[in-house]
Amino acid sequence: MADGRAAGARAVREGAVGNKNGAADVSAVIEVAGQSEADVLVGRYREPLRRFFERRLRSRADAEDLAQDVLVRLARQRLLIPQTRPAYIFLTARSVLLDQLRRNRIRMRGDQPQEDEAAREAPSAERICDAQERVQRVSQLMERLTPRAKQVFTMQRIDGLTYTEIAQALGITMGTVEKHMSTALRFLVQHLDEIEG
């Protein structure tokens, strides 16, 4: 069983190149999250994610690609850590699945006008209201962060600045930026139930 988990972790690290959904090589990203933690989490979630996708898509190859995409996303966001809740992992999987289903639907329609697609994809008033409520809940939770963690999180996730740009702007080290981002993300993941309502 342990050999299977280690092989699964290697597959995520080595298999990201050439993924038909365009996932980048994640070896460096996963190593940042901590080699042993990433191996354990990849081993724990790779197969359940694959089954999640295969039940919905009925394609093992697509399921394996999408499971990898979820692990890549989590690694890039530095959330391939033990504190990440399974609910968040599968919420990410659901998002990846919806993206794939949209791409499939667009491919099947082929040459329909883009305006029609945009009109059909426009969010309903209910979805807009739900999203606004979630944003409000996140904003309220962020008030409970330290001012610096909140500032770093906002600069990175809202303003789109890199860690280097944040460090330079605030006159702090990259390690301090990473520490504050980690604190903010860990806090939000721990309070995911409050965000989802």
C-alpha positions in Angstrom: 0.0 0.0 0.0 2.8 2.4 0.9 4.5 1.6 -2.4 1.3 2.5 -4.2 1.1 5.9 -2.5 4.7 6.7 -3.2 4.2 5.7 -6.8 1.1 7.9 -6.9 3.0 10.9 -5.6 5.8 10.4 -8.1 3.2 10.1 -10.8 1.8 13.5 -9.9 5.3 15.1 -9.8 6.5 13.4 -13.0 3.2 13.1 -14.9 2.2 16.7 -14.9 4.1 17.4 -18.1 2.1 16.4 -21.1 -1.2 16.4 -19.3 -3.8 17.0 -22.0 -5.6 19.6 -19.8 -2.4 21.7 -19.8 -1.2 21.2 -16.3 2.4 22.3 -15.7 5.2 20.3 -14.1 4.4 20.3 -10.4 7.6 18.8 -9.0 8.9 22.1 -7.9 5.6 23.3 -6.5 5.0 20.1 -4.5 8.6 20.2 -3.1 7.8 23.7 -1.8 4.8 22.3 0.1 7.1 19.7 1.7 8.1 16.5 0.1 6.9 14.0 2.7 3.6 15.8 3.3 2.9 16.0 -0.4 3.6 12.3 -0.9 1.2 11.4 1.9 -1.6 13.6 0.6 -1.1 12.6 -3.0 -1.3 9.0 -1.9 -4.3 9.6 0.2 -6.4 11.6 -2.3 -5.3 10.6 -5.8 -7.4 7.5 -6.0 -10.6 8.9 -4.3 -10.3 11.9 -6.7 -9.9 9.6 -9.7 -13.0 7.6 -8.6 -14.9 10.9 -8.1 -14.2 12.0 -11.7 -14.6 8.5 -13.2 -18.1 8.1 -11.7 -19.1 11.4 -13.3 -17.3 11.2 -16.7 -17.1 7.5 -17.3 -13.6 7.9 -18.7 -10.6 6.6 -16.7 -8.1 8.7 -18.7 -10.0 11.9 -18.2 -10.5 11.0 -14.5 -6.8 10.6 -14.0 -6.0 13.9 -15.8 -8.6 15.8 -13.7 -7.4 14.2 -10.4 -3.9 15.4 -11.3 -5.3 18.9 -12.1 -6.8 19.1 -8.6 -3.5 18.1 -7.0 -1.7 20.6 -9.2 -4.1 23.4 -8.2 -3.7 22.6 -4.5 0.1 22.5 -4.8 0.2 25.8 -6.7 -1.9 27.4 -3.9 0.3 25.8 -1.3 -2.7 23.9 0.0 -1.2 20.4 -0.5 -0.7 20.3 3.3 -2.3 18.1 6.1 -4.4 21.1 7.3 -6.4 21.2 4.1 -9.8 19.7 4.7 -11.1 16.9 2.4 -14.2 19.1 1.9 -12.0 21.8 0.3 -10.2 19.2 -1.8 -13.4 17.9 -3.2 -14.8 21.4 -3.6 -11.8 22.1 -5.8 -12.5 18.8 -7.6 -16.1 19.9 -8.3 -14.8 23.2 -9.8 -12.4 21.3 -12.0 -15.2 19.0 -13.1 -17.5 21.9 -14.0 -14.7 23.5 -16.0 -14.2 20.2 -17.9 -18.0 19.8 -18.5 -18.1 23.4 -19.9 -15.2 22.7 -22.2 -16.9 19.4 -23.4 -20.2 21.2 -24.0 -18.4 24.0 -26.1 -16.5 21.4 -28.1 -19.8 19.5 -28.8 -21.6 22.6 -30.0 -18.7 23.6 -32.2 -19.6 26.6 -34.3 -22.4 28.2 -32.4 -22.1 31.9 -32.0 -20.2 33.1 -28.9 -23.0 35.5 -27.9 -25.4 32.6 -27.4 -22.9 30.8 -25.2 -22.3 33.9 -23.1 -26.0 34.4 -22.6 -26.5 30.7 -21.5 -23.4 30.9 -19.2 -24.5 34.1 -17.6 -24.9 33.5 -13.8 -28.5 33.6 -12.4 -29.5 36.2 -9.9 -29.4 33.5 -7.2 -25.8 32.5 -8.1 -24.8 36.2 -8.0 -26.5 36.6 -4.6 -24.8 33.4 -3.2 -21.4 34.6 -4.5 -21.9 38.1 -2.9 -22.8 36.4 0.4 -19.7 34.2 0.3 -17.5 37.3 -0.5 -19.1 39.1 2.5 -18.4 36.0 4.8 -14.8 35.9 3.6 -14.4 39.6 4.3 -15.8 39.2 7.8 -13.4 36.3 8.5 -10.5 38.3 7.2 -11.2 40.9 9.8 -10.1 38.3 12.4 -6.6 38.0 10.8 -3.7 40.0 11.9 -3.5 43.3 9.9 -0.3 42.2 8.2 -1.6 38.7 7.2 -4.8 40.4 5.9 -2.7 42.9 3.9 -0.4 40.3 2.4 -3.4 38.1 1.5 -5.2 41.0 -0.2 -2.1 42.1 -2.1 -1.5 38.5 -3.4 -5.1 37.2 -4.0 -7.0 40.4 -4.8 -4.3 42.7 -6.3 -2.4 39.8 -8.0 1.0 40.8 -6.8 3.8 38.2 -6.6 5.5 37.4 -3.3 8.5 39.3 -4.4 6.5 42.4 -5.2 4.7 42.2 -1.8 8.0 41.8 0.0 9.5 44.9 -1.8 6.3 47.0 -1.3 6.1 46.2 2.5 9.9 46.1 3.1 9.8 42.5 4.5 11.5 39.3 3.5 10.0 36.7 1.2 9.9 34.3 4.1 7.7 36.7 6.1 5.4 37.1 3.1 5.1 33.3 2.9 4.5 33.0 6.6 1.6 35.6 6.5 0.1 33.9 3.4 0.3 30.5 5.0 -1.4 31.9 8.1 -4.2 33.5 6.1 -4.8 30.5 3.9 -4.7 28.1 6.9 -7.2 30.3 8.7 -9.6 30.4 5.8 -9.4 26.7 5.1 -10.1 26.0 8.8 -13.2 28.2 8.5 -14.4 26.9 5.2 -17.7 25.8 6.6 -18.5 29.4 7.6 -17.6 30.6 4.0 -19.8 28.0 2.4 -22.7 28.9 4.7 
